[in-house]
Each structure stands twice: as C-alpha cells, then as structure tokens.
Amino acid sequence: MKRVITAAVLIPIVLVLVFLGPRWQWLFTLAVAAVAALAGWEYMDLSRRCGANPPRVATMVALLALFAVDFEWPDLTPALFGILGLGLLVYCTFFKPVEETIADASASIFCLLYTGLTLIALPTLREQANGPSLVAFLLFVVWAGDTAAYYAGRAWGRHKMAPKLSPGKSWEGAIASVAGSVVVAAALVSLATVMQEPSNSAIVSWLERVFPSAVLSYPDEIWYWVGLAAVINVAGQVGDLAESALKRSAGVKDSGSLLPGHGGVLDRIDALLLAGPVLWYAQVIHQRF
C-alpha cells in the first residue's frame, strides 16, 4: 500500500512538470537536478560503505553546475563534464588523505556521471519539438515495465535471472516487463493518433489551454515506437540490475528510505539512468539516418 500511495502522489506531480509549457523548462530542469542531487547523495552513502569517502559538497556543486550549464549552454555540457571531473580529481588530490585519493576521486567522478550526466537526457529530450511527448513516452514505458515485472514476477516467477545481483528478479518478470512496455507504447501512439482526428479538436483545444504541451505527438510509424519501447525496457532492466550490483557491493537492500515502499530515490530512478540516455541516443541516430 505504501508503494501505491507514493506512486499515486508522485506520478501526477511528475506529469504536470512534463506537460507544462516551454517557458517552464527551467522548472523541469530544476526538478530533475534536485532528483539527481538526492540520488547522488545516496550513491555517496553507498560508496562510503565500500571504503571511499568522496567529497560530498564538492560533488554536489559539480553536479548542480552541470545541470545549470546544460540549461544555458547545452553545447558545452560534454566539455564541462570533463572540466568538472578533473576539478574533482584536483580537489581530492589536495584536500583528501593521499591514501584515499584514488577511491575518493573515482567515487565522486562516477557520481557525476551516474546520477548527473545520465539524467541530463531528460531536460535535453524535453527541449525537442515533441519533447514532452518523448519524456512521457520514456516515463510510461519504464513505469509499465517495472509494474508488469513486479506483479508478474511475484505471480509466476520461477526462473531466476540474476540471483547474485537481484534474487527477486525472474525471467518471467523480465518478459512481462518488455510486454508491458510494448503495450503501453502502442497505446500512447494510438492515443496520439486519436488526438489528431478532427472530431476531437475541442478536447485538444481545451488540453492546450490547460497544459500547452499535453497533446501527444509521435510522428513516426507505430513499429518504430514499439521497437524503441522494447530497447528502452531492456536498458531500464540493465540499469536496475546495475544499481542492484552497487547495493550488493555496499551490503544494503535499499539506497535510502526517502520514498515509502520504494526505498531511496536511486532505487526509484535506477532504470531511467540507462533508459533516458538510450532514448536520447536512439532519437539522435534516427534523425541522422
């Protein structure tokens, strides 16, 4: 019940942020940056359990600076990531015990990559012509996959997928996860098609007045989005397993306890950390070729 209540509270808030008009891009970016900071803080807790002691304040400043520069000058983001990474190395060199430099610098720079550079894909996607639709597609595909895997795995899971990383995950749950994502993707594209029909123009006009970006748009054929949903789902499941490996390494079950029924922020967004960049890269490749 805690899991359901938490989702029921957070999902509407997230969707409002996604579908607000373009002039609210700063608010969406700020919200994603806050999530990245919370996830980064939890990651540093995990790394401390493994013997590292990354500089928390310096890493948080670097992470937030990455989002700020990406918002104003997105073309400079890759260069800034390199500068900030080197800056964290210099900080650890001069302000941390010499015997801890490798562990602390590695943990802080990886935090910047794992919870910062990956989540920048979300505001980057939202800035595209059909950006809110893309972000909604990403979220619903990941959420549907997680939900299908959870309930199908509990009901029918018999064959363990990666028992050393996540004993609760099964191949049956993984297959149901892909199916759930594909079904939701097809439903979203179908809904976008229905919204374009002249008979629904009054409803669409009302939606545009309330949320200027709420009209879904998926311009390619449905097979493209269905196939993309399957790829995003697999990336999300790998992201989930990767975070499980980090927690196993640290000897904990959850990354935190901020979200009742879900664990920590990192537990909730682990799939997005890989799925988000995969959707962005897929869109870039598709537009080029």
C-alpha positions as CSV (number, residue, x, y, z in Angstrom):
1,M,0.0,0.0,0.0
2,K,2.9,2.4,0.8
3,R,4.2,1.7,-2.7
4,V,0.9,2.5,-4.3
5,I,0.3,5.7,-2.3
6,T,3.8,7.0,-3.0
7,A,3.3,6.4,-6.7
8,A,-0.2,8.0,-6.6
9,V,1.3,11.2,-5.1
10,L,4.4,11.5,-7.2
11,I,3.2,10.5,-10.7
12,P,0.7,13.4,-11.1
13,I,3.4,15.9,-10.0
14,V,5.9,14.5,-12.5
15,L,3.4,14.6,-15.3
16,V,2.4,18.2,-14.6
17,L,6.1,19.1,-14.8
18,V,6.5,17.3,-18.1
19,F,3.5,18.9,-19.8
20,L,3.9,22.5,-18.6
21,G,4.6,24.9,-21.5
22,P,8.0,25.5,-22.9
23,R,8.6,28.6,-20.7
24,W,8.6,26.2,-17.7
25,Q,11.6,24.3,-19.0
26,W,13.7,25.8,-16.2
27,L,11.4,24.3,-13.6
28,F,11.5,20.9,-15.2
29,T,15.3,21.1,-15.3
30,L,15.5,22.2,-11.7
31,A,13.3,19.3,-10.6
32,V,15.5,16.8,-12.5
33,A,18.6,18.4,-11.0
34,A,17.1,18.0,-7.5
35,V,16.4,14.4,-8.1
36,A,19.9,13.9,-9.4
37,A,21.3,15.5,-6.3
38,L,19.3,13.3,-4.0
39,A,20.3,10.2,-6.0
40,G,23.9,11.4,-5.9
41,W,23.8,11.8,-2.2
42,E,22.5,8.3,-1.8
43,Y,25.2,7.0,-4.1
44,M,27.9,8.6,-2.0
45,D,26.4,6.9,1.0
46,L,26.8,3.6,-0.8
47,S,30.4,4.4,-1.8
48,R,31.3,5.2,1.9
49,R,30.1,1.7,2.8
50,C,32.7,0.4,0.4
51,G,35.6,2.3,1.9
52,A,35.5,5.5,-0.2
53,N,34.8,8.9,1.2
54,P,34.0,11.2,-1.7
55,P,33.8,15.0,-1.0
56,R,30.0,15.5,-0.7
57,V,29.8,19.3,-1.0
58,A,32.3,19.5,-3.9
59,T,30.5,16.7,-5.8
60,M,27.0,18.3,-5.3
61,V,28.3,21.6,-6.5
62,A,29.8,19.9,-9.6
63,L,26.6,18.0,-10.3
64,L,24.3,21.1,-10.0
65,A,26.8,23.1,-12.1
66,L,26.5,20.5,-14.8
67,F,22.7,21.0,-15.0
68,A,23.0,24.8,-14.8
69,V,25.4,24.9,-17.8
70,D,23.4,22.4,-19.7
71,F,20.3,24.6,-19.3
72,E,22.1,27.7,-20.6
73,W,24.7,26.4,-23.0
74,P,23.9,22.7,-23.8
75,D,26.7,22.5,-26.4
76,L,29.2,23.0,-23.6
77,T,27.9,20.1,-21.5
78,P,30.5,17.4,-22.6
79,A,33.4,19.8,-22.2
80,L,32.1,20.9,-18.8
81,F,31.7,17.3,-17.6
82,G,35.4,16.8,-18.4
83,I,36.4,20.0,-16.6
84,L,34.3,19.2,-13.5
85,G,35.7,15.6,-13.4
86,L,39.3,16.9,-13.5
87,G,38.3,19.5,-10.9
88,L,37.1,16.8,-8.5
89,L,40.4,14.9,-9.1
90,V,42.3,18.1,-8.2
91,Y,40.1,18.6,-5.1
92,C,40.8,15.1,-3.8
93,T,44.5,15.5,-4.6
94,F,44.9,18.5,-2.3
95,F,42.1,18.1,0.3
96,K,41.9,14.4,0.9
97,P,44.4,12.0,2.6
98,V,46.8,10.8,-0.1
99,E,46.0,7.1,0.6
100,E,42.3,7.8,-0.2
101,T,42.8,9.8,-3.4
102,I,42.0,7.1,-5.9
103,A,38.9,5.8,-4.1
104,D,37.5,9.2,-3.3
105,A,38.2,10.8,-6.7
106,S,36.8,7.7,-8.5
107,A,33.6,7.7,-6.5
108,S,33.0,11.4,-6.9
109,I,33.6,11.5,-10.7
110,F,31.5,8.4,-11.2
111,C,28.7,10.0,-9.1
112,L,28.8,12.9,-11.6
113,L,28.5,10.5,-14.5
114,Y,26.0,8.1,-13.0
115,T,23.5,10.5,-11.5
116,G,24.3,13.7,-13.4
117,L,25.2,13.2,-17.0
118,T,22.6,10.4,-17.4
119,L,19.7,12.4,-16.1
120,I,20.6,15.4,-18.3
121,A,19.0,13.3,-21.1
122,L,15.5,14.2,-19.6
123,P,15.7,18.0,-20.0
124,T,17.5,17.5,-23.3
125,L,14.7,15.3,-24.6
126,R,12.0,17.8,-23.3
127,E,13.6,20.6,-25.4
128,Q,12.9,18.8,-28.7
129,A,9.9,19.7,-30.9
130,N,7.8,16.9,-29.4
131,G,9.8,16.9,-26.2
132,P,7.0,16.5,-23.6
133,S,5.7,13.5,-25.6
134,L,9.1,11.9,-25.7
135,V,9.6,12.3,-21.9
136,A,6.1,11.0,-21.3
137,F,6.9,8.0,-23.6
138,L,10.1,7.3,-21.6
139,L,8.4,7.5,-18.2
140,F,5.3,5.4,-19.1
141,V,7.4,2.8,-20.9
142,V,9.7,2.4,-17.8
143,W,6.8,2.6,-15.3
144,A,4.8,0.0,-17.2
145,G,7.8,-2.3,-17.4
146,D,8.5,-2.0,-13.7
147,T,4.9,-2.6,-12.8
148,A,4.5,-5.6,-15.1
149,A,7.8,-7.2,-13.9
150,Y,6.8,-6.7,-10.2
151,Y,3.4,-8.3,-10.4
152,A,4.2,-11.0,-13.0
153,G,7.4,-11.9,-11.2
154,R,5.5,-12.3,-7.9
155,A,2.8,-14.4,-9.5
156,W,4.7,-16.6,-11.9
157,G,8.4,-16.0,-11.4
158,R,10.2,-19.3,-11.2
159,H,13.5,-18.9,-13.1
160,K,15.9,-16.5,-11.5
161,M,17.5,-14.1,-13.9
162,A,20.5,-12.8,-11.9
163,P,20.3,-14.3,-8.4
164,K,23.6,-12.9,-7.3
165,L,22.6,-9.3,-8.2
166,S,18.8,-9.3,-7.5
167,P,17.4,-12.6,-6.2
168,G,13.8,-11.4,-6.7
169,K,14.1,-10.9,-10.4
170,S,13.0,-13.7,-12.7
171,W,13.0,-14.3,-16.5
172,E,9.2,-14.5,-16.4
173,G,9.1,-11.0,-14.8
174,A,11.6,-9.7,-17.4
175,I,9.5,-11.0,-20.3
176,A,6.3,-9.5,-18.8
177,S,8.2,-6.2,-18.4
178,V,9.0,-6.0,-22.1
179,A,5.5,-6.9,-22.9
180,G,4.1,-4.2,-20.6
181,S,6.3,-1.5,-22.1
182,V,5.4,-2.5,-25.7
183,V,1.7,-2.4,-24.9
184,V,1.9,1.0,-23.3
185,A,4.0,2.3,-26.2
186,A,1.4,1.1,-28.7
187,A,-1.4,2.7,-26.5
188,L,0.5,6.1,-26.4
189,V,1.0,6.2,-30.2
190,S,-2.6,5.2,-30.8
191,L,-3.8,7.9,-28.3
192,A,-1.7,10.5,-30.2
193,T,-3.3,9.4,-33.5
194,V,-6.8,9.8,-32.0
195,M,-5.9,13.3,-30.7
196,Q,-5.1,14.4,-34.2
197,E,-8.6,13.4,-35.5
198,P,-10.8,16.5,-36.3
199,S,-13.7,15.1,-34.2
200,N,-11.5,15.6,-31.1
201,S,-10.4,19.1,-31.8
202,A,-12.5,20.6,-29.0
203,I,-10.9,18.3,-26.4
204,V,-7.4,19.0,-27.8
205,S,-8.1,22.8,-27.7
206,W,-9.1,22.5,-24.0
207,L,-6.0,20.5,-23.2
208,E,-3.8,23.0,-24.9
209,R,-5.3,25.8,-22.8
210,V,-4.7,23.9,-19.6
211,F,-1.3,22.3,-20.5
212,P,0.1,23.8,-23.7
213,S,2.3,20.7,-24.3
214,A,-0.2,18.0,-23.4
215,V,-1.1,17.0,-27.0
216,L,0.9,13.9,-27.7
217,S,3.0,13.7,-30.9
218,Y,4.7,10.6,-32.3
219,P,5.4,11.3,-35.9
220,D,7.0,8.0,-37.0
221,E,5.3,4.7,-37.7
222,I,4.0,2.7,-34.7
223,W,6.5,-0.1,-35.3
224,Y,9.4,2.4,-34.6
225,W,7.9,3.3,-31.2
226,V,7.1,-0.2,-30.3
227,G,10.6,-1.4,-31.1
228,L,12.1,1.5,-29.3
229,A,10.0,0.7,-26.2
230,A,11.5,-2.8,-26.2
231,V,15.0,-1.4,-26.4
232,I,14.3,1.2,-23.7
233,N,12.8,-1.6,-21.5
234,V,15.9,-3.7,-21.8
235,A,18.1,-0.7,-21.0
236,G,16.0,0.0,-18.0
237,Q,16.2,-3.6,-16.7
238,V,20.0,-3.4,-17.1
239,G,20.0,-0.1,-15.2
240,D,18.0,-1.8,-12.4
241,L,20.5,-4.7,-12.2
242,A,23.4,-2.3,-12.2
243,E,22.1,-0.4,-9.2
244,S,21.4,-3.7,-7.5
245,A,25.0,-4.6,-8.0
246,L,26.1,-1.3,-6.4
247,K,23.8,-2.0,-3.4
248,R,25.1,-5.6,-3.1
249,S,28.7,-4.3,-3.2
250,A,27.7,-1.9,-0.3
251,G,25.9,-4.6,1.6
252,V,22.5,-2.8,1.7
253,K,19.0,-3.7,0.5
254,D,17.9,-0.1,-0.4
255,S,19.8,3.0,-1.4
256,G,17.8,5.0,1.1
257,S,14.4,5.4,2.8
258,L,13.1,8.7,1.4
259,L,10.2,7.1,-0.6
260,P,8.0,4.8,1.4
261,G,7.5,1.5,-0.3
262,H,10.2,2.2,-2.9
263,G,13.3,2.7,-0.8
264,G,15.5,5.6,-1.9
265,V,15.5,8.0,-4.8
266,L,18.2,6.0,-6.5
267,D,16.1,2.8,-6.2
268,R,13.2,4.6,-8.0
269,I,15.2,6.1,-10.9
270,D,17.7,3.3,-11.5
271,A,16.0,2.3,-14.7
272,L,15.9,5.8,-16.0
273,L,19.6,6.3,-15.6
274,L,20.2,4.0,-18.6
275,A,16.8,4.2,-20.3
276,G,16.9,8.0,-20.6
277,P,20.3,8.2,-22.5
278,V,19.3,5.2,-24.7
279,L,16.1,7.1,-25.8
280,W,18.1,10.3,-26.5
281,Y,20.8,8.4,-28.4
282,A,18.2,6.5,-30.4
283,Q,16.5,9.7,-31.4
284,V,19.8,11.3,-32.5
285,I,20.7,8.2,-34.6
286,H,17.2,8.1,-36.1
287,Q,17.2,11.8,-37.0
288,R,20.7,11.4,-38.6
289,F,19.8,8.3,-40.7
